Amino acid sequence: MITAGIDIGAVAAKSVILDTKGHILGSCILSTGSDTKKTAEQIMERVLKEADIGFKAIDFIVGTGYGRFNLPFVSKQVTEISCHAKGAHHLFPDTKTVIDIGGQDAKAIRLNDKGEVVDFVMNDKCAAGTGRFLEVMAQALGTKIEDLGELAFKSKNLVEISSMCTVFAESEVVSLIASACPVEDIAAGLHRAIVDKVMAMANRLGCVENVTLSGGVINNTAVVLSLKNKLSGKINIPVSPQIVGALGAALIARKYIKGTD
Amino acid sequence: MKIKPITQSTRKSQFNNLHQLLKNATRKESPFYTLESSKKKMFLTANLFRKAYREDSIVVWRSSFLPTEPLFALDFIPFPAESVVSMLTNSGLGAKVLNVAEEQFYSRDTCSFLRGTYGAVKEDCLPTPDFLACTSMYCDASAKLFYNLSKKYNKTYFYIDVPYHHEQSYALDYVAKQIEEMTEKMAKIVGRKLDYSKLTEAIKFSNEARDYFVQINKLRTMKPAPMLGAEALNHTVMLAHTWGSQEIIEVYKLLYEELKQRVDNKIGAIEGGERYRILWRNLKPYYSDYITSYLELEKKAAIAFEEANFIYWEEMDPNEPYKSLAKRMLSNPPLGDYKRWLEATLSFVNNYQIDGIIEFAHWGCHHLNSCTQILKETLENKGVPLLILDGDCIDSRDYSDGQIKTRIDAFLEILEREKKQR
């Protein structure tokens, strides 16, 4: 029984293939282009190559993420909320809350003892508190998104970023640069802002220990450190936080084959 | 300081202004009219609306909870100045009137119903009022807007204070007296004498319409749901706006008969059967039918009942019209602390065999959003899933189908699992 999960997010597409025992045979991450169908085909081709199997070997595919619809080879669509919960619970069975920070949305999910979704909250109105926010700010600071976290670590005197609107925050950053504020202090302030926003959402849900972090933004070490400072109890961080949703999708696919879901 | 009137247009030219705006609007009327009574309701609303533009009509701009029976008794035309924005939005004019209001210093963080009203006033497409009347239920911002507009139109403003502590012994007489004084003063200003028998008659009409609506709501407890929530939500504005008119009896009588026929023949409103039963809290977005059509038509999640259509008051005494109207106002569940409203919500969960609740949390509504946490905790203790959809009923500029769809899908996944486990 081989299953695949494919998670087409707003910024990145992720895929995971599981073998009969539920071990990861292959996983892959690509940028989501303008054509989600094409992206899905590309990522499937790559993940099959990594798993070293042919397409026909896969018994069931579950699609998730904003681009989960109208994918030709997907047998079932499941929301990213259920998939992140499933993936996080599989990796860390003690998970009670998942905090997922993706490219264009952030969510907090509460799980029961079986790893099932009890409740969830997602960001409202705008991209504040998501990867896109950091991406725009990295650009304003003249650095790469992947270097932003490291830059924040060099800060000696964090500055408060008061604007949560991405556009206003960008103007605030530009003003701070103009007033000769060190970029590392601005970077640290930006990480604080994003974490404050996410934590407000998680607390709205009722953030129960233990917490598993997922999503591409969790690759940013400054965000993780800042979250650790705000959270109590055990915090689980997956080796590859970006593929948790796709992993969950592949796990849910196994249940469909068994007919238990 | 003398304030220059906001407009000196005739109502005829205001109607032409509205007509011009609607001509350029793109959106068509909601498709959710599967019942003849819904069409009848639409004609009645349109007729009342049209009358408000007649030069010889006495038009009273009223906020949502101001009783209409005294107005009908005086042959006045009640005009729902806030909720008319939902009609404009339904026709594709929401963003237009909001933009106009925002140009006049109205912040986007204020309630879009009120912002929209102000925008429509600036567009001069609403009929100039003869009076403006408001209550303290439950929105201070609407009272301030109405006051502001009364100055701009240079018309008399009435305000009925409905105490938060509705259970206090003084409350009934206090509210009744204000309604009576308002009615008499309005009559005096226009040189009419209130025919008390017409007020008694208006109360009787309300009772008759109410009786049908109570029966309608009883029919809606049945499985499968005989009425689409999308269609029922379109009755909501009407419900508040037409009590005391004779015509409304016919609408609700027909609605009752249509639903009874469906229930007797076990015909559900959702083709292919319903999978989940939803309780809807608050109003809906008026610029898009996506949420309700996705829920009901695609996912087979019947909106079995919506709180806005709850008949919360007892039959009124035609011999005590003012006290009866006051009693009705005071028995409105959201008035006062949250306890009464919560109890009502929990009773709907039982009566309508609800699987989950969706609350459409209108962004600018401080009244509504202030108690969400209590609602959430209470429902969690009772094991009733709740989805809070943050959004705006009028302002479509922060809305996206995709965002909503993911939230609804995830909520239905929870309901599905719970259904299997039961």
Interface residues (C-beta under 8 A of the other chain):
Chain A: Y66 Q77 V78 T79 E80 I81 S82 D105 E116 V117 V118 D119 F120 M122 D124 K125 C126
Chain B: E380 P385 D390 D398 G402 Q403 T406 R407 D409 A410 E413 I414 R417
